[in-house]
């Protein structure tokens, strides 16, 4: 009787063992009822060995799953590297065609901005208005928040049309008054423009006489000089590393000669 009563217990325990899975780690082999499956080697592990570094996964490639975008040393912009591509080759391509410091090209911003005049927030998830078809931020997405002109036109078009009786006498008088005011305004504008042109001509002639030549320290000249100096600095750094081609070396020599001429030139 005792033997027959004790036999169902091992059968019950053996059925429970089929529910879970053993940990694939050879030093663990723990039966876990809620195992973790590794997405790389497709093996089941317990809570202590399910991470890649815990069971030393042989199918895990760090270059594909743990990629970091390097920053350009000149423009400080992260450079995206595709899976399997050499980061050095990608940086060289960025130096030749994309870097704003070495190439002198300013990259246009492709991120949309809020169409509200005083907002101009960067829109990572823009919301388009159904009436005016423009993109806005969440704070100005409703037509009443961004003064939607199309909504006002729809409201005006929805109003019933009530034609008024024409008054020809009042209309003719109003037209005469408008024409008289317009002619007077045109005459005053012409006088103002003529006086301003005369004053500008006299001021420019007096300034030319006093200075003896054009102003060489304009904002545009200073900006162009700064851009040339920045480009020359970048090409010198690339030349020290041996990254310049034959055409770029000729360009570097020309820029150095221009910089030397600017230093030698003395304005009296």
Protein Blocks (a to p, Z undefined) as FASTA:
>chain_A
ZZmmmmmmmmmmmmmmmmmccdfbfklopacfbdcddfklopacdfklmpmklnopakbc
fklmmccddddfklopacdddehiafklmmmmmmmmmmmklnopacddfbdcdfbfklop
acfbdcddfklopacdfklmpfklnopaklmmmmmmmpccddddddfklmmmmmmmmmmm
mmmmmmmmmmmmmmmmmmmmmmmmmmmmmnopacfkbfklmmmmmmmmmmmmmmmmmmmn
opacfklmmmmmmmmmmmmmmmmpccZZ
